[in-house]
Amino acid sequence: MKSIEAMLRHDKQRMRLLQAVQALQLPDCFIAAGFVRNMVWDALHDYPPTPLNDVDVIYYDKQQHLAPENIEKKLANTLPDVNWQVKNQAVMHHRNQDPAYQNSTDAMRYWPEKETAVGVRLNDNHHLELAAPFGVQSLLEGKLTHNPLRSKEVFRQRIASKQWLEKWPKLQIIN
């Protein structure tokens, strides 16, 4: 299988989305969650790219100078056909009842499944940078791993509600 970077470089839509986000120069910013995860799962199943129902943009702005709603509007003006979901990870710990996150990568350490906790950005030199607090090996192996920092019930509910096993039947659940 190709590397994640090679897969991204060959996906014109994902590169276009990365360029739109990079142009905003947001602090500690990544496109995360299903953006990378679904692409890898599609490759493991020899599927064409699954349509993105949303694009999760995370950033870390402790001073809260940048409102997520304003960022979503800017992105929608650039690419209106995309369902942008923007979250400032500097404040998400309140909603999730976690200790304060130190940065975007630290925030991903609390996501319900480890393979979702992968983000990517295009840096100023147009190089792809991955953030993956749990690494990418289990993602590349088609595993779906519960994060012990979240309840197993939330993990199971997400698997069921998102119908991951129906869409990608080769996935292996790791509790």
C-alpha positions in Angstrom: 0.0 0.0 0.0 1.1 3.6 -0.7 2.2 5.8 2.2 -0.4 8.2 3.6 1.6 11.1 2.0 1.5 9.4 -1.4 -2.2 8.8 -1.1 -2.9 12.4 -0.2 -0.7 13.7 -3.0 -2.6 11.7 -5.5 -6.0 12.8 -4.2 -6.8 16.1 -5.9 -9.8 16.9 -3.8 -8.0 16.4 -0.5 -5.0 18.5 -1.7 -7.4 21.3 -2.7 -8.9 21.2 0.8 -5.5 21.2 2.4 -4.5 24.2 0.3 -7.7 26.1 1.3 -7.0 25.5 5.0 -3.3 26.3 4.7 -4.1 29.7 3.1 -5.8 30.8 6.3 -2.5 30.3 8.3 -4.4 29.1 11.5 -2.3 28.3 14.5 -1.5 24.6 15.1 -4.0 23.6 12.5 -4.8 20.2 10.9 -7.6 18.5 8.9 -8.3 15.5 10.9 -10.6 12.6 11.7 -12.3 11.0 8.7 -10.2 13.0 6.3 -7.2 10.7 6.6 -8.8 7.7 8.2 -11.5 7.1 5.5 -8.9 7.6 2.8 -6.7 4.8 4.3 -9.7 2.5 4.9 -10.8 3.0 1.2 -7.3 2.1 0.1 -7.3 -1.1 2.3 -10.6 -2.1 0.6 -9.6 -1.1 -2.9 -12.5 1.3 -3.0 -12.7 4.6 -4.8 -12.6 7.6 -2.5 -15.6 7.7 -0.2 -17.3 11.1 -0.4 -16.5 13.4 2.5 -19.7 14.2 4.4 -17.7 16.8 6.3 -14.2 18.1 6.7 -13.0 18.4 10.3 -10.5 21.3 10.8 -8.9 21.6 14.2 -6.7 24.4 15.4 -5.3 25.6 18.7 -5.9 29.3 19.7 -5.6 29.7 23.5 -6.4 33.4 23.3 -9.5 32.7 21.2 -8.8 35.4 18.7 -10.2 33.3 15.9 -13.9 32.2 16.2 -14.6 28.8 14.6 -17.7 30.2 12.9 -15.7 32.9 11.2 -13.2 30.4 9.9 -16.0 28.2 8.6 -17.4 31.2 6.7 -14.0 31.9 5.2 -13.6 28.3 4.1 -17.2 28.2 2.8 -16.5 31.3 0.7 -13.4 29.5 -0.8 -15.0 26.1 -1.2 -18.8 26.4 -0.8 -19.5 22.7 -1.7 -17.8 21.5 1.5 -19.3 20.9 4.9 -16.6 22.5 7.0 -16.5 21.6 10.8 -14.0 23.8 12.6 -13.1 23.4 16.3 -10.7 25.3 18.5 -9.0 22.6 20.5 -7.9 25.1 23.2 -11.5 25.1 24.5 -12.8 21.7 23.6 -11.6 20.2 26.9 -14.4 22.0 28.6 -17.1 20.3 26.6 -15.3 16.9 26.9 -14.6 17.3 30.6 -10.9 16.6 30.1 -7.7 18.3 31.4 -6.8 21.3 29.3 -5.2 20.3 26.0 -1.7 21.6 25.3 -2.0 21.7 21.6 -4.0 20.1 18.7 -2.1 16.8 18.8 -2.6 16.5 22.5 -6.4 17.0 22.0 -6.5 14.1 19.6 -5.1 11.8 22.3 -8.6 12.0 23.8 -10.6 11.0 20.7 -12.7 7.8 21.1 -10.8 5.7 18.6 -7.0 5.8 17.9 -7.3 5.6 14.1 -9.4 8.7 14.0 -6.7 10.7 15.8 -4.7 11.5 12.7 -4.5 14.9 11.2 -2.6 16.4 8.3 -1.6 19.9 7.2 0.2 21.5 4.4 3.1 23.6 5.8 4.5 26.8 4.3 6.9 24.8 2.1 4.0 22.8 0.8 5.1 19.7 2.6 2.6 17.4 4.2 2.9 17.1 8.0 1.0 14.4 9.9 0.0 14.6 13.6 -0.8 11.2 15.0 -0.5 10.8 18.8 -1.0 7.0 18.5 1.0 6.6 15.3 -0.4 5.4 12.0 0.5 1.7 12.1 -2.9 0.4 13.3 -4.7 2.7 10.8 -2.6 1.2 8.0 -3.4 -2.3 9.3 -7.1 -1.7 9.2 -7.6 -1.8 12.9 -10.2 0.1 14.9 -8.9 0.6 18.4 -10.7 1.8 21.5 -8.9 4.7 23.3 -9.0 3.9 27.0 -9.4 7.6 27.8 -13.0 7.3 26.5 -15.7 4.9 27.4 -16.1 1.7 25.5 -19.8 2.6 25.1 -19.0 5.7 23.2 -16.6 3.7 21.0 -19.3 1.1 20.3 -21.9 3.7 19.6 -19.7 5.4 17.1 -18.9 2.2 15.3 -22.7 1.4 15.0 -23.9 4.9 14.2 -21.3 5.5 11.5 -21.7 2.0 10.1 -18.0 1.6 9.7 -18.1 -2.2 9.6 -20.8 -2.2 6.9 -18.8 0.3 4.8 -15.3 -1.2 5.4 -15.9 -4.9 6.4 -12.2 -5.8 6.6 -11.7 -3.6 9.7 -10.7 -5.4 12.9 -12.1 -4.0 16.2 -9.5 -3.9 18.9 -11.0 -3.3 22.4 
